[in-house]
Amino acid sequence: MATIKDVARLAGVGVGTASRAISGNGSVSADALARVNEAVAALNFRPSTTARALSTRSAGMIGIYVPDFAGDFYGPILHCVDRELRAANRHMVAANGCGPADISIDDMEAHRQQALDGIEFLIERQVDGLLVMGDALTDADCDALWERVPRLVLLNQVSPSNLLHCFSSDHELAGRLVARALLAKGHRDIACISGLQYAHDNASRMAGFHSELALHGVKIPKSRQMVGDFSFDGGHAAATKLLKKGLNFTAVFCANDMMAMALISCFGHAGVRVPEEVSVIGYDDSALARYTHPRLTTLSIPIQRTAISGCRFLLNQCYGLSLPVEREFPPEVVWRESLLDGPHAG
């Protein structure tokens, strides 16, 4: 295996020059840089991560915590973060919050502790910075983490004590946009399936949704308010409960696209036509939303843009880069065929 001394010898430069050329730290002439790069290619030289960490006091790695690796929400986030890190010649260490199968999905304290354990795992890896999506973390948890890891960025959550390090869409506004879309289409007899009750983004979107409906004199009865867990199974179970209570609504808002897709399937098997009998609107604009039948009207949250900017901000903080960073991630309704005019249209 080639060493940096071999590279320096073949390039006809000193070891220090070869080291500066490979690391990008320090001045090197264009001629020397070209010769070092040629030697690196010829010898198939790969710098030692451990040696680089010792010399630069940097692991060259960013840690990222997400609640789950499964589904079509967190996967694209991990993918775009990994792409940004590789573009900056850095790498990712990931952890999630999936624990024992016997933990209830509604047990906030258990999921909070799993999040803290996953983040602790990343801290122990001595990463240079942290990206965190922890839907069960409290503001006090975030403050305690920032005390230990100043280079930590929150994704999809806003903690008031450190807004500069928070990157999120306005979920409260997004919930209002869902309500306005249903009202604009003439729906006033509405049902809904919310997500995990302790998730900050879910609480915000549902609060905005109900508040906007109330402004127009619409209140959803408790009998038409179901709770899911953002999964296909949770959406199907909630849809089944809705059907058992009777078809006394003309539209359903599901707090994410997975539950909306499961509801469409459940209703279809029960002989309820979507959107002819019941309109459906989801949330997230996931990749699958455009391929359902009917195609799913949904609320788009630019979560990948949010994650990219959060990642770039962290790279700038950790490595002195000047990558462009966005701060505004406006939600918007994506109109498709699952939402038709209701009885009060016009």
C-alpha positions in Angstrom: 0.0 0.0 0.0 1.4 3.4 -1.0 2.3 5.9 1.6 2.6 9.7 1.4 6.4 9.3 1.3 5.9 7.3 -1.9 3.7 10.0 -3.4 6.3 12.7 -2.5 9.1 10.7 -4.0 7.3 10.0 -7.3 6.2 13.7 -7.6 9.7 15.0 -6.8 8.5 17.1 -3.8 8.9 17.1 -0.1 6.5 15.2 2.2 5.2 18.5 3.6 4.3 19.7 0.1 2.6 16.4 -0.8 0.7 16.6 2.5 -0.5 20.2 1.8 -1.5 19.3 -1.8 -3.5 16.3 -0.7 -5.2 17.9 2.3 -5.8 21.3 0.6 -4.4 23.1 3.6 -1.6 25.5 2.8 -0.1 26.9 -0.3 1.2 24.7 -3.1 2.4 25.8 -6.6 0.2 24.7 -9.5 3.1 22.6 -10.9 3.6 20.8 -7.6 -0.1 20.2 -7.2 -0.4 18.7 -10.7 2.6 16.4 -10.0 1.2 15.3 -6.7 -2.2 14.5 -8.2 -0.5 12.5 -11.0 1.4 10.5 -8.4 -1.7 10.0 -6.3 -3.5 8.6 -9.3 -0.5 6.4 -10.4 -0.1 4.9 -7.0 -3.8 4.7 -6.2 -3.0 6.4 -2.9 -5.7 6.8 -0.3 -4.9 9.1 2.7 -5.3 7.5 6.1 -8.4 8.8 7.8 -6.8 8.3 11.2 -3.6 10.2 10.2 -5.6 13.1 8.7 -7.7 13.3 11.8 -4.6 13.5 14.0 -2.9 16.1 11.8 -6.0 18.3 11.3 -7.9 17.5 14.5 -10.9 16.8 12.4 -12.6 13.4 11.7 -13.9 14.6 8.4 -17.3 13.2 9.4 -20.7 14.6 10.2 -23.2 12.7 12.3 -26.8 12.6 11.4 -29.7 11.3 13.6 -33.1 10.5 12.2 -36.0 8.7 14.0 -36.1 5.9 11.4 -34.3 4.7 8.3 -37.4 3.1 6.8 -40.1 4.7 4.6 -39.9 7.3 1.9 -39.4 10.4 4.1 -36.0 9.9 5.9 -34.3 8.0 3.1 -34.2 10.9 0.6 -33.0 13.1 3.4 -30.1 10.8 4.2 -29.3 10.6 0.4 -29.1 14.3 -0.2 -27.1 14.9 3.0 -24.6 12.2 1.9 -24.4 13.8 -1.5 -23.6 17.2 0.0 -20.9 15.8 2.3 -19.2 13.9 -0.4 -19.1 17.0 -2.6 -17.2 18.6 0.3 -14.9 15.5 0.6 -16.6 14.6 3.9 -18.6 11.6 5.1 -21.6 10.7 7.1 -22.2 8.6 10.2 -25.9 7.9 10.8 -28.0 6.7 13.7 -31.7 6.2 14.2 -34.2 5.8 17.0 -35.5 2.3 16.3 -35.4 0.3 19.5 -37.1 -2.8 20.9 -40.2 -3.8 19.1 -42.3 -3.9 22.3 -42.0 -0.1 22.8 -45.4 1.6 22.1 -45.4 4.0 19.2 -47.2 6.5 21.6 -44.6 6.2 24.3 -43.0 9.6 24.0 -40.5 9.2 26.8 -39.2 5.9 25.4 -38.8 7.5 21.9 -37.2 10.6 23.4 -34.6 8.4 25.3 -33.9 6.4 22.1 -33.2 9.7 20.3 -30.8 10.8 23.1 -29.1 7.4 23.0 -28.7 7.6 19.2 -27.2 11.1 19.4 -24.9 10.0 22.2 -23.6 7.2 19.9 -22.8 9.9 17.3 -21.0 12.1 19.9 -18.9 9.1 21.0 -17.8 8.7 17.4 -16.2 12.2 17.7 -17.8 13.6 14.6 -17.1 17.2 13.7 -20.8 18.3 13.8 -24.3 16.9 14.2 -27.5 17.1 12.1 -30.5 16.1 14.2 -34.1 15.3 13.4 -35.6 14.2 16.7 -39.3 14.5 16.8 -39.5 13.6 20.5 -36.8 15.9 21.7 -37.8 18.8 24.0 -36.4 22.4 23.9 -34.5 21.6 27.1 -32.9 18.5 25.4 -31.8 20.7 22.5 -30.3 23.3 24.9 -28.4 20.6 26.8 -27.1 19.2 23.5 -25.9 22.6 22.3 -24.0 23.0 25.5 -22.0 19.9 24.7 -22.0 20.2 20.9 -22.1 23.8 19.7 -21.9 22.6 16.0 -25.3 21.0 16.0 -28.1 21.8 13.6 -31.8 20.9 14.1 -33.7 19.8 11.0 -37.5 20.1 10.8 -37.8 21.6 14.3 -37.4 25.1 15.7 -36.0 25.6 19.2 -36.4 29.3 20.2 -33.0 29.5 22.1 -30.9 29.0 18.9 -32.8 29.9 15.8 -29.7 30.3 13.7 -29.0 26.5 14.0 -32.6 25.5 13.1 -33.8 24.7 9.6 -37.5 24.0 9.1 -40.6 24.8 7.0 -43.5 26.6 8.7 -45.7 23.6 9.5 -48.3 25.7 11.2 -48.8 27.7 7.9 -48.7 24.4 6.0 -51.7 23.1 8.1 -53.6 26.3 7.3 -52.9 25.8 3.6 -54.4 22.4 3.8 -57.6 23.8 5.4 -57.8 26.6 2.8 -57.5 24.0 0.0 -60.4 21.9 1.3 -62.6 25.0 2.0 -61.8 26.4 -1.4 -63.0 23.2 -3.0 -66.3 23.4 -1.1 -65.7 20.8 1.7 -67.0 21.5 5.2 -67.8 18.0 6.4 -64.2 16.9 6.9 -62.4 14.1 8.7 -58.7 13.9 9.6 -55.9 11.5 10.6 -53.1 13.1 12.5 -49.7 11.7 13.1 -47.7 11.0 16.2 -49.0 13.3 19.0 -45.5 14.1 20.4 -44.0 15.0 17.0 -43.4 18.8 16.9 -44.1 19.1 13.1 -47.4 17.1 13.5 -48.6 19.2 16.4 -47.9 22.4 14.4 -49.6 21.3 11.2 -52.7 20.0 13.0 -52.9 23.2 15.1 -52.8 25.3 11.9 -55.3 23.1 10.2 -57.9 23.2 13.0 -57.3 27.0 13.6 -57.9 27.8 9.9 -61.1 25.7 9.8 -62.4 27.5 13.0 -61.9 30.9 11.3 -64.5 29.7 8.8 -66.9 28.2 11.3 -65.9 24.6 10.7 -65.1 22.3 13.6 -64.3 18.6 13.1 -66.2 16.4 15.6 -64.0 14.1 17.7 -65.6 11.1 16.1 -64.0 12.1 12.8 -60.5 12.8 14.2 -58.3 9.7 14.1 -54.7 9.3 15.2 -52.1 7.4 13.1 -48.4 6.9 13.4 -47.3 8.1 9.9 -47.1 4.5 8.6 -49.1 2.5 6.0 -50.5 0.3 8.8 -51.4 3.2 11.0 -53.2 4.9 8.1 -55.1 1.8 7.2 -56.2 1.2 10.8 -57.4 4.8 11.2 -59.2 4.7 7.8 -61.0 1.5 8.9 -62.2 3.2 12.1 -63.5 6.1 10.1 -65.5 3.8 7.8 -67.1 2.1 10.8 -68.4 5.5 12.0 -70.2 6.1 8.8 -69.5 8.0 5.6 -70.6 11.4 7.0 -67.8 13.4 5.5 -66.8 14.5 2.0 -63.0 14.9 2.5 -60.1 13.6 4.6 -56.9 15.2 5.5 -54.1 12.8 6.4 -51.0 14.1 8.2 -48.6 12.4 5.8 -48.8 10.8 2.3 -48.2 7.2 3.6 -51.4 7.3 5.6 -53.3 9.0 2.8 -52.2 6.2 0.4 -53.3 3.6 2.9 -56.6 5.3 3.3 -57.2 5.4 -0.4 -56.5 1.7 -0.6 -58.7 0.9 2.4 -61.6 3.0 1.0 -61.3 1.4 -2.4 -61.5 -2.1 -1.0 -64.6 -1.1 0.9 -66.2 0.2 -2.3 -65.8 3.9 -1.4 -64.7 5.8 -4.5 -61.9 8.4 -4.2 -62.4 11.2 -5.1 -65.9 10.8 -6.4 -67.4 10.1 -3.0 -64.6 11.2 -0.7 -61.7 13.6 -1.5 -58.3 13.0 0.1 -55.3 15.3 0.7 -52.0 14.3 2.1 -48.8 16.0 3.4 -45.1 15.8 2.4 -45.4 15.4 -1.4 -43.4 12.1 -1.2 -42.1 10.5 -4.4 -45.0 8.0 -4.4 -47.7 10.6 -4.3 -47.8 11.2 -8.0 -48.2 7.5 -8.7 -51.2 6.6 -6.7 -54.6 6.1 -8.3 -56.0 8.7 -8.2 -52.8 10.8 -7.9 -52.6 12.3 -4.5 -53.2 16.0 -3.8 -50.8 16.9 -1.1 -49.0 19.7 0.8 -45.4 20.0 -0.3 -42.7 20.5 2.3 -39.3 21.1 0.7 -37.6 18.9 3.2 -34.7 18.0 1.0 -33.9 21.7 0.4 -34.2 22.2 4.1 -31.7 19.3 4.9 -29.3 20.5 2.2 -29.1 24.0 3.6 -28.8 22.7 7.2 -26.0 20.5 6.0 -24.2 23.3 4.2 -24.5 25.6 7.2 -22.9 22.9 9.3 -20.1 22.4 6.8 -19.4 26.1 6.8 -19.3 26.1 10.6 -17.1 23.0 10.9 -14.6 23.5 8.0 -14.7 27.3 7.2 -16.4 26.8 3.9 -18.7 29.4 2.2 -21.4 27.2 0.7 -24.8 29.0 -0.1 -27.5 28.5 2.5 -31.2 29.1 2.2 -33.4 30.1 5.2 -36.9 30.1 3.7 -38.7 26.9 2.8 -42.3 27.8 1.9 -44.9 25.0 1.9 -47.4 24.8 -1.0 -50.3 22.7 -2.1 -49.7 20.3 -5.0 -53.0 19.9 -6.8 -53.7 16.4 -8.2 -56.8 14.3 -8.9 -57.6 13.0 -5.3 -59.3 16.3 -4.4 -62.5 17.3 -6.2 -65.1 19.9 -5.6 -67.3 19.3 -2.6 -71.0 20.1 -2.0 -70.2 23.7 -1.0 -68.1 24.6 -4.0 -68.6 28.1 -5.2 
